[in-house]
Amino acid sequence: MTTNKPLVLLTGASTGLGLALAKELIEDGNYRLVLTARAKSLKCFSAAGIFESDEIYLRPLDVTSKEERIAVISECEATLGGLDVLINNAGIAMRSVVEDASADDRIGLLEINYIGPMRLAALALPGMRKRRNGRIINISSAAGLIGMPTMACYCGSKFALEGGAESLWYDVKPWNIHVTLIIPGFMRSDSFQNTQTTKWSRAAIASGQKDPYYHHYRNMEKLISWTMKRTLASPESVARKIVRVIKQKNPSLRVPVTADAWFLFLFRRFLPRAIYHWVMFRALPASDRWGEISSERSVPPINSTTNNISIKYD
Ligand SMILES: NC(=O)c1ccc[n+]([C@@H]2O[C@H](COP(=O)([O-])OP(=O)(O)OC[C@H]3O[C@@H](n4cnc5c(N)ncnc54)[C@H](OP(=O)(O)O)[C@@H]3O)[C@@H](O)[C@H]2O)c1
């Protein structure tokens, strides 16, 4: 360790918001950075012109790997002077209606978007408590504020992150440890292409107009890709706001960082729930047509061998 600059650990720094934030923090120059990515993605750093130095440490971290979580936090604590800021950015999105997701799909997404971040926080906390100082910044989403059709697994994982981080805020406040939820809405980035589908949502999308969820998938996909291409918010503009939050003495628990996230935050907060859900459903593109196909699914159901109950996808 060569300086006393605060040590920041960032997950999912290989692309999108994570890479923009890594660049912004390097440009800022006031931090030592542990930039992490899955082993297969580490090459993204050299491609982006980011190399190891006295103040930049590039480490493999799949947030679902216990060994890698322990290795990186142990190094921060044992040899890099202690972790000051943990930024839980790594996350994936998944397009699937509830019927089309298996237990593995749900658990896999929770492992990355909620359980990994909470486990990293738990590993970082003993050192932060001892030093009576620390920040845990979680990249949430407008999908952690509102449920969205075809995004139940993603919204569920971000709602979990919101609840877990809000509880953590109370737990660690007495030790001067600040917990923040950064809430982007849509960002103009390539991450829409990275949205995962499930075996059954892919089959439903492929079977077109014959599938009962055809209008759900088609209209939500169009709406999301249209909005992501046109929004003014970019990973770079959101990264700049996150760096400002890192520098704040007393950051808020929830920080919406895009105009649409602010709108949804206030809309959800102040409109009575029954009216809110009615307005939102009406506002969805072509939602009056959503129930018009009621034929059997074209995807073959998997019959459970027990109790004669037909469990389609688990
Ligand atoms: N884009 C948006 O409009 C938007 C809106 C609201 C919130 N967010 C949130 O912002 C964060 C960043 O998203 P993004 O838009 O930058 O998406 P992105 O471009 O798809 O980047 C996601 C990052 O997460 C990493 N990642 C995925 N699984 C991982 C794992 N198991 N362990 C470690 N890293 C993993 C990816 O690494 P690989 O390169 O190895 O795949 C990648 O670096 C996410 O938490 C996302 O939910 C995004």
The ligand as an SDF file (V2000), in Angstrom:
LIG
                    3D

 48 52  0  0  0  0  0  0  0  0999 V2000
  -28.8960   -0.7080  -17.7480 N   0  0  0  0  0  0  0  0  0  0  0  0
  -29.9450   -0.2070  -17.1090 C   0  0  0  0  0  0  0  0  0  0  0  0
  -30.8060    0.4610  -17.7080 O   0  0  0  0  0  0  0  0  0  0  0  0
  -30.0740   -0.4170  -15.6100 C   0  0  0  0  0  0  0  0  0  0  0  0
  -31.1520    0.1840  -14.9880 C   0  0  0  0  0  0  0  0  0  0  0  0
  -31.3100    0.0290  -13.6190 C   0  0  0  0  0  0  0  0  0  0  0  0
  -30.3710   -0.6890  -12.8860 C   0  0  0  0  0  0  0  0  0  0  0  0
  -29.3150   -1.2660  -13.5080 N   0  0  0  0  0  0  0  0  0  0  0  0
  -28.3630   -2.0170  -12.6660 C   0  0  0  0  0  0  0  0  0  0  0  0
  -27.0570   -1.5050  -12.8670 O   0  0  0  0  0  0  0  0  0  0  0  0
  -26.0930   -2.5380  -12.6140 C   0  0  0  0  0  0  0  0  0  0  0  0
  -25.1420   -2.6150  -13.7950 C   0  0  0  0  0  0  0  0  0  0  0  0
  -25.9040   -2.9660  -14.9470 O   0  0  0  0  0  0  0  0  0  0  0  0
  -25.4580   -2.5790  -16.4270 P   0  0  0  0  0  0  0  0  0  0  0  0
  -26.5500   -1.8230  -17.0500 O   0  0  0  0  0  0  0  0  0  0  0  0
  -24.0980   -1.9780  -16.4170 O   0  0  0  0  0  0  0  0  0  0  0  0
  -25.4500   -4.0380  -17.0590 O   0  0  0  0  0  0  0  0  0  0  0  0
  -24.3570   -4.8210  -17.8990 P   0  0  0  0  0  0  0  0  0  0  0  0
  -23.7350   -3.9160  -18.8910 O   0  0  0  0  0  0  0  0  0  0  0  0
  -25.0480   -6.0440  -18.3700 O   0  0  0  0  0  0  0  0  0  0  0  0
  -23.2520   -5.1940  -16.7880 O   0  0  0  0  0  0  0  0  0  0  0  0
  -23.5040   -6.1350  -15.7980 C   0  0  0  0  0  0  0  0  0  0  0  0
  -22.2010   -6.4370  -15.0840 C   0  0  0  0  0  0  0  0  0  0  0  0
  -22.4600   -7.4260  -14.0730 O   0  0  0  0  0  0  0  0  0  0  0  0
  -21.4770   -8.4380  -14.2310 C   0  0  0  0  0  0  0  0  0  0  0  0
  -21.9140   -9.7270  -13.7250 N   0  0  0  0  0  0  0  0  0  0  0  0
  -22.9420  -10.5060  -14.1460 C   0  0  0  0  0  0  0  0  0  0  0  0
  -22.9980  -11.6290  -13.4110 N   0  0  0  0  0  0  0  0  0  0  0  0
  -21.9860  -11.5550  -12.5130 C   0  0  0  0  0  0  0  0  0  0  0  0
  -21.5100  -12.3970  -11.4770 C   0  0  0  0  0  0  0  0  0  0  0  0
  -22.0810  -13.5890  -11.2040 N   0  0  0  0  0  0  0  0  0  0  0  0
  -20.4490  -11.9940  -10.7340 N   0  0  0  0  0  0  0  0  0  0  0  0
  -19.8410  -10.8210  -10.9850 C   0  0  0  0  0  0  0  0  0  0  0  0
  -20.2260   -9.9820  -11.9720 N   0  0  0  0  0  0  0  0  0  0  0  0
  -21.2850  -10.3570  -12.7190 C   0  0  0  0  0  0  0  0  0  0  0  0
  -21.1880   -8.4860  -15.7090 C   0  0  0  0  0  0  0  0  0  0  0  0
  -19.9680   -9.1320  -15.9150 O   0  0  0  0  0  0  0  0  0  0  0  0
  -19.6120  -10.0040  -17.2320 P   0  0  0  0  0  0  0  0  0  0  0  0
  -18.9840   -9.0310  -18.1640 O   0  0  0  0  0  0  0  0  0  0  0  0
  -18.6690  -11.0460  -16.7180 O   0  0  0  0  0  0  0  0  0  0  0  0
  -20.8890  -10.6030  -17.7440 O   0  0  0  0  0  0  0  0  0  0  0  0
  -21.1490   -7.0010  -16.0130 C   0  0  0  0  0  0  0  0  0  0  0  0
  -19.9060   -6.4490  -15.6530 O   0  0  0  0  0  0  0  0  0  0  0  0
  -26.8930   -3.8260  -12.3850 C   0  0  0  0  0  0  0  0  0  0  0  0
  -27.0030   -4.0880  -11.0040 O   0  0  0  0  0  0  0  0  0  0  0  0
  -28.2510   -3.5010  -12.9900 C   0  0  0  0  0  0  0  0  0  0  0  0
  -29.2820   -4.2580  -12.4030 O   0  0  0  0  0  0  0  0  0  0  0  0
  -29.1380   -1.1560  -14.8570 C   0  0  0  0  0  0  0  0  0  0  0  0
  1  2  1  0
  2  3  2  0
  2  4  1  0
  4  5  1  0
  4 48  2  0
  5  6  2  0
  6  7  1  0
  7  8  2  0
  8  9  1  0
  8 48  1  0
  9 10  1  0
  9 46  1  0
 10 11  1  0
 11 12  1  0
 11 44  1  0
 12 13  1  0
 13 14  1  0
 14 15  2  0
 14 16  1  0
 14 17  1  0
 17 18  1  0
 18 19  2  0
 18 20  1  0
 18 21  1  0
 21 22  1  0
 22 23  1  0
 23 24  1  0
 23 42  1  0
 24 25  1  0
 25 26  1  0
 25 36  1  0
 26 27  1  0
 26 35  1  0
 27 28  2  0
 28 29  1  0
 29 30  1  0
 29 35  2  0
 30 31  1  0
 30 32  2  0
 32 33  1  0
 33 34  2  0
 34 35  1  0
 36 37  1  0
 36 42  1  0
 37 38  1  0
 38 39  2  0
 38 40  1  0
 38 41  1  0
 42 43  1  0
 44 45  1  0
 44 46  1  0
 46 47  1  0
M  CHG  2   8   1  16  -1
M  END
$$$$
